Amino acid sequence: MNEQKFEHFSSFGTAFKADRCDFRNGVTVTMPQGLPAENLMSDVSEMIGYHAHHVYPHLNQFSGYDCIAYKFA
């Protein structure tokens, strides 16, 4: 599953996309214009929780959530 694409759309409208489920090449973040910082952080937490519960258990290896490179679009 490491090589599969990852997409998640969070509650406040932030989109998270990665070309790999193990986030080796980073995660592109596209957030709605004017989104308050606290809502962005809520969306990031939601995405990490989703990944930890639904994707992480199926990965062969994963560097950890502290190693994700976020790219803001």
Summary of the structure (lengths in Angstrom):
residues: 73
radius of gyration: 11.8
end to end distance: 25.1
largest distance: 37.5
contacts: 190
relative contact order: 0.27
helix: 34%
strand: 21%
